[in-house]
Amino acid sequence: MSEPEYTPPAVWTWDKASGGQFANINRPIAGATHDKELPVGNHPFQLYSLATPNGVKVTVMFEELLALGHGAAEYDAWPIRIGEGDQFGSGFVAINPNSKIPALVDRSGPEPIRIFESGAILMHLAEKFGAFLPASGAARAEALSWLFWQMGSAPYLGGGFGHFYAYAPAKYEYAINRFTMEAKRQLDVLDRRLANSEYVAGPDYGIADVAIWPWYGQVALGLAYDAAEFLQVQDYRHLQRWAKAIAERPAVKRGRMVNRLTGEPAEQLHERHDAGDFETRTQDKFAPAEETQNA
């Protein structure tokens, strides 16, 4: 069946919902839709997030820092139910005018500092604690190059491939082929790099791995979009080696659980306020919510 031809109008207008199962949170304007203050816990860092790939980056970074002994990296993680529009509350918009998770408030200094965009949060934490990011030279340049590669590439994987393959209300050959081609190219980029490097940016685990694994590692392991067979992820054997090794890190296992509201109950920790929450979590009071494909 041929795809219907679409002629764009002279002026686009927003006159109907668009975005499949996420249509209720898509809109062409920014700003808050309602008043809602954010909760604040007892720790220096207040994270407002959800266990999408971008959210997992930050919780993994926190858990890795704590595993290294950086006790000052203790944090409270509060869920932002994006399917219910929490990201459009006035309190959240005040710390992230882009209304996307994750968003962080660093209260460790005399004045609170807001940080939004996951890459900026990772850099803030890495530089604050002097971990997972080389201080200077070629090693730093390599790490930052791969960090920003992820930030620029992942929208094609998530909002592109993930949306049209897994979430769009209708399947269209052109869109799926276009973004599948790009997704596989990106997987090949990583596979070729990891053929010659233990970790993405070099011999040591670092900020690039923390950023890239929640997107590409989870796709490689069949944990995202139910697309492992379609993408033939088993063919990327160097990527597979790396993805499996990262998945076994205790801090990564913990980070994947934080602010996770769906899936296996044993893999969910809706809120995180203390390391002990992983052993004593209680989930009954939280209602499930959908995760989005490009957050």
C-alpha positions in Angstrom: 0.0 0.0 0.0 1.4 3.4 -1.0 1.7 6.0 1.7 -0.7 9.0 1.4 0.8 12.1 -0.1 0.8 15.1 2.2 0.9 18.7 0.9 2.0 21.1 3.7 -0.3 24.1 4.1 1.0 27.6 3.5 0.8 28.2 7.3 0.8 25.3 9.8 -1.8 25.4 12.5 -2.2 23.2 15.6 -5.7 21.9 15.1 -5.5 18.3 16.2 -3.5 16.0 18.5 -0.3 14.6 17.2 2.1 12.1 18.5 0.3 8.8 19.0 0.2 7.7 22.6 2.1 10.8 23.7 -0.3 13.3 21.9 -1.6 14.6 25.2 1.7 16.0 26.2 2.8 17.4 22.9 2.1 21.1 22.2 3.8 23.8 20.1 4.2 26.3 23.0 6.3 26.4 26.1 5.6 27.5 29.7 3.7 26.2 32.7 0.2 25.0 32.4 -0.6 24.8 36.1 0.8 25.8 39.5 2.7 23.0 41.3 5.6 23.3 43.6 8.4 20.7 43.6 9.2 18.7 46.8 12.5 19.2 48.4 14.4 16.6 50.4 17.3 16.7 52.8 20.2 16.0 50.5 22.5 18.5 48.6 21.1 17.4 45.3 17.5 17.4 44.3 16.8 15.5 41.1 13.4 15.6 39.3 13.3 12.9 36.7 12.0 9.7 35.2 13.8 6.5 34.2 13.9 7.2 30.5 17.4 7.0 28.9 18.1 10.6 29.7 17.0 10.2 33.3 19.0 7.0 33.7 22.2 8.8 32.7 22.0 11.1 35.8 20.9 8.5 38.3 23.7 6.2 37.1 26.2 9.1 37.5 25.0 9.7 41.1 25.2 6.1 42.0 28.7 5.8 40.5 29.9 8.8 42.4 28.5 7.3 45.6 30.2 4.0 44.9 33.5 5.8 44.6 33.0 7.2 48.1 31.8 10.7 47.3 29.3 10.9 50.1 28.6 14.6 49.3 26.9 13.3 46.1 23.9 12.0 48.1 20.6 13.0 46.4 16.9 12.9 46.5 15.2 11.7 43.3 11.6 12.7 42.7 9.5 11.2 39.9 8.2 13.5 37.2 5.2 11.8 35.7 5.5 13.1 32.1 2.4 11.2 31.0 0.4 13.3 33.5 2.1 16.6 32.6 4.2 17.1 35.7 6.9 18.7 33.5 4.5 21.6 32.8 4.0 22.4 36.5 5.3 25.9 37.5 7.9 24.5 39.9 9.5 22.3 37.2 9.3 24.9 34.5 11.2 27.2 36.9 14.2 24.9 36.9 13.8 23.7 33.3 12.1 26.1 30.9 12.3 23.4 28.3 9.9 21.1 30.3 12.0 17.9 29.8 13.4 15.6 32.3 15.9 15.4 34.0 16.3 18.6 35.9 18.6 19.1 38.9 18.9 21.6 41.7 22.3 21.7 43.4 21.8 23.1 46.9 25.3 22.3 48.1 26.4 26.0 48.0 25.2 29.3 49.4 22.6 29.7 46.5 20.7 26.9 44.7 21.9 26.2 41.1 19.6 24.8 38.5 21.0 22.6 35.8 18.9 21.1 33.0 19.8 19.0 29.9 21.3 15.6 30.9 24.7 16.3 29.4 25.0 19.6 31.3 24.1 17.7 34.5 26.7 15.0 33.9 29.4 17.6 33.3 28.4 19.6 36.4 28.6 16.5 38.6 31.8 15.2 37.0 33.6 18.5 37.4 32.2 19.1 40.9 33.6 15.8 42.2 36.6 15.4 39.9 35.5 12.0 38.6 34.7 10.4 35.3 36.0 13.3 33.2 39.7 14.0 32.6 40.8 17.4 33.7 42.6 18.4 30.5 44.3 17.4 27.3 43.5 14.9 24.6 41.7 12.6 27.1 39.2 15.3 28.1 38.6 16.3 24.4 37.9 12.7 23.5 35.5 12.3 26.4 33.6 15.5 25.6 33.5 14.6 21.9 31.7 11.4 22.7 29.4 13.0 25.3 28.3 15.5 22.7 28.0 12.8 20.0 25.5 11.2 22.2 23.6 14.4 22.8 23.4 15.1 19.1 22.7 11.5 17.9 20.2 10.2 20.4 17.2 12.2 19.1 17.5 10.3 15.8 17.5 7.0 17.8 14.6 8.0 20.2 12.4 10.6 18.6 13.3 9.3 15.2 13.6 5.5 15.1 11.9 4.8 18.5 9.0 7.0 17.7 8.2 5.8 14.2 9.0 2.1 14.9 7.5 1.7 18.4 5.1 4.6 19.2 3.7 6.3 16.1 -0.1 5.7 15.6 0.6 4.4 12.1 3.6 2.6 10.5 5.1 4.4 7.5 7.8 2.8 5.4 9.7 5.9 4.5 10.0 7.2 8.1 10.9 3.8 9.5 13.5 3.1 6.8 14.9 6.6 7.2 15.5 6.4 10.9 16.4 2.7 10.9 19.2 3.4 8.5 20.5 6.2 10.8 20.1 4.1 14.0 22.1 1.3 12.5 24.8 3.7 11.3 25.1 5.0 14.8 25.4 1.5 16.2 28.1 0.8 13.7 29.9 4.0 14.8 30.0 2.7 18.3 30.9 -0.9 17.3 33.9 0.3 15.3 35.1 2.5 18.1 34.7 -0.3 20.7 36.6 -2.7 18.6 39.7 -0.6 19.5 38.8 0.8 22.9 37.8 -0.9 26.2 35.4 2.0 26.8 33.9 4.6 24.5 36.4 7.4 25.3 39.4 5.3 26.0 40.7 2.7 28.5 38.8 4.0 31.5 35.1 4.0 32.3 33.8 7.6 32.2 31.2 10.2 31.4 30.8 9.1 27.8 29.9 5.6 28.9 27.4 6.9 31.5 25.8 9.0 28.8 25.8 6.5 25.9 24.8 3.3 27.6 21.2 4.2 28.6 20.5 4.8 25.0 22.6 2.5 22.9 23.6 -0.1 25.5 19.9 -0.7 26.3 19.0 -0.9 22.6 21.9 -3.4 22.1 20.7 -5.5 25.0 17.1 -5.5 23.8 15.8 -3.3 26.6 14.4 -0.6 24.4 11.7 -0.4 21.7 11.4 -4.2 21.4 13.7 -3.9 18.3 16.6 -6.2 18.9 15.8 -8.6 16.1 14.7 -5.8 13.7 18.0 -4.0 14.2 20.0 -7.2 14.3 21.8 -5.9 17.4 23.7 -9.2 17.9 25.8 -8.4 14.9 27.5 -5.5 16.7 29.7 -7.8 18.8 32.0 -5.1 20.2 29.0 -3.0 21.2 27.5 -6.1 22.8 30.7 -6.8 24.9 30.7 -3.2 26.2 26.9 -3.1 26.8 26.9 -6.3 28.8 29.9 -5.2 30.9 28.3 -1.8 31.7 25.0 -3.5 32.6 26.7 -5.6 35.3 28.0 -2.6 37.2 26.2 -2.4 40.5 25.8 1.4 40.2 24.2 1.0 36.8 21.8 -1.6 38.1 20.8 0.8 40.9 20.6 3.8 38.6 18.3 2.0 36.2 15.8 1.5 39.1 15.5 5.1 40.3 12.3 6.9 39.2 11.3 3.8 37.2 7.5 3.6 37.3 6.8 0.8 34.9 8.0 -2.7 34.2 8.9 -5.4 36.7 8.2 -4.3 40.3 11.6 -5.6 41.4 13.3 -3.1 39.0 11.4 -0.1 40.2 12.3 2.5 42.8 9.8 5.3 42.4 11.6 7.8 44.7 15.1 7.6 46.1 16.1 9.4 49.3 18.7 7.1 50.8 20.8 4.2 49.7 18.7 2.0 51.9 15.7 2.7 49.7 16.9 0.0 47.3 16.3 -2.6 50.0 13.2 -1.2 51.7 11.3 0.4 48.9 7.5 0.6 49.1 5.7 1.3 45.8 2.0 0.9 46.6 1.3 4.7 47.0 2.6 5.4 43.5 0.4 5.1 40.4 2.1 3.7 37.2 2.8 6.1 34.4 4.0 5.8 30.8 7.6 6.7 29.8 8.2 8.7 26.7 10.3 7.8 23.7 12.5 10.9 23.4 13.0 12.1 27.0 
